[in-house]
Amino acid sequence: MNLGHLMQGKPRADTPGVTIAAPRSYEFFGDVCFLGRRNRAFVRLAELSDAEAGDRVLDVGCGTGYLSRRMADRVGPDGKVTGVDPSAPVLEYARRKKPRPGSAPCTYREGIAESLDLADASFDTVVTSLMLHHLPEDLRPAALREMHRVVRPGGRLLVVEFRPPKSRIGRHLVHGGAGHAMAHNRVDLLDGLIADAGFEVSGQGEVRPWLTYVRATRRR
Ligand SMILES: C[S@@+](CC[C@H](N)C(=O)[O-])C[C@H]1O[C@@H](n2cnc3c(N)ncnc32)[C@H](O)[C@@H]1O
């Protein structure tokens, strides 16, 4: 039993993805684990998405909407942010959060990354943070193909994942606290998976303390 298990939802029929059912605990541990840098890190991710004012943004596996709200600040009142997640409790939590004045409206809906109930080419920017490791490895390509389908040609993708520590002891600690998927997250495979889904990878890097990201665009 680890922290991840304590927050997990019941298995769903439509996805083997591991859902989060305890939004308050997730937020509490999220703040603690980011060592006071969570807001700074996610504001930086919103910048790295390259989303522009007025963009239609999709946040896949949005959870409590932490990144969705920062994307809403970035794209401003003429933009629109849609968050999708299979977990009803995290979506309820996200909906209760008031948008900041001057930010885009956020709407949240139930859905799964590997089969998005959204129209082709209906977003300018797609972001996903800390979601892919919740899917079994064999479903990650399908999820990225769906992100490719729903972003317009020339549109942007930002994939953010947990970067496991390089040291064995560090990975051991993450394994004990959060489980195998985080401790052994194959972030080295991300750029290849994203390119295979049809995107052109334009950059990658790290955001402290724990995140790695890949940026890409859908070819025109
Ligand atoms: C670690 S949380 C990340 C939440 C949020 N993106 C963030 O950065 O705080 C992973 C999220 O992925 C969601 N998830 C699990 N399976 C999924 C699936 N098949 N499709 C989309 N999201 C999924 C979980 O419910 C959970 O909210």
The ligand as a MOL file (V3000), in Angstrom:
LIG
                    3D

  0  0  0     0  0            999 V3000
M  V30 BEGIN CTAB
M  V30 COUNTS 27 29 0 0 0
M  V30 BEGIN ATOM
M  V30 1 C -1.5080 12.0340 -11.5180 0
M  V30 2 S -3.0830 12.5660 -12.0550 0 CHG=1
M  V30 3 C -2.6730 14.0410 -12.9650 0
M  V30 4 C -3.7760 15.0330 -12.9210 0
M  V30 5 C -3.4440 16.3930 -13.5290 0
M  V30 6 N -3.1930 16.3200 -14.9400 0
M  V30 7 C -2.2720 17.0280 -12.8140 0
M  V30 8 O -1.2430 17.3010 -13.4580 0
M  V30 9 O -2.3930 17.2720 -11.5900 0 CHG=-1
M  V30 10 C -3.4850 11.4260 -13.3660 0
M  V30 11 C -4.8860 11.6110 -13.8900 0
M  V30 12 O -5.0910 10.7240 -15.0130 0
M  V30 13 C -6.4290 10.2880 -14.9430 0
M  V30 14 N -6.6190 9.1090 -15.7900 0
M  V30 15 C -6.5260 7.8020 -15.4820 0
M  V30 16 N -6.8440 7.0330 -16.5340 0
M  V30 17 C -7.1350 7.8820 -17.5500 0
M  V30 18 C -7.5520 7.6980 -18.9050 0
M  V30 19 N -7.7360 6.4810 -19.4200 0
M  V30 20 N -7.7830 8.7790 -19.6570 0
M  V30 21 C -7.6080 10.0300 -19.1350 0
M  V30 22 N -7.2110 10.2740 -17.8640 0
M  V30 23 C -6.9820 9.1990 -17.0840 0
M  V30 24 C -6.6620 10.0530 -13.4690 0
M  V30 25 O -8.0370 9.9930 -13.0990 0
M  V30 26 C -5.9560 11.2650 -12.8660 0
M  V30 27 O -6.8280 12.3530 -12.6820 0
M  V30 END ATOM
M  V30 BEGIN BOND
M  V30 1 1 1 2
M  V30 2 1 2 3
M  V30 3 1 2 10
M  V30 4 1 3 4
M  V30 5 1 4 5
M  V30 6 1 5 6
M  V30 7 1 5 7
M  V30 8 2 7 8
M  V30 9 1 7 9
M  V30 10 1 10 11
M  V30 11 1 11 12
M  V30 12 1 11 26
M  V30 13 1 12 13
M  V30 14 1 13 14
M  V30 15 1 13 24
M  V30 16 1 14 15
M  V30 17 1 14 23
M  V30 18 2 15 16
M  V30 19 1 16 17
M  V30 20 1 17 18
M  V30 21 2 17 23
M  V30 22 1 18 19
M  V30 23 2 18 20
M  V30 24 1 20 21
M  V30 25 2 21 22
M  V30 26 1 22 23
M  V30 27 1 24 25
M  V30 28 1 24 26
M  V30 29 1 26 27
M  V30 END BOND
M  V30 END CTAB
M  END
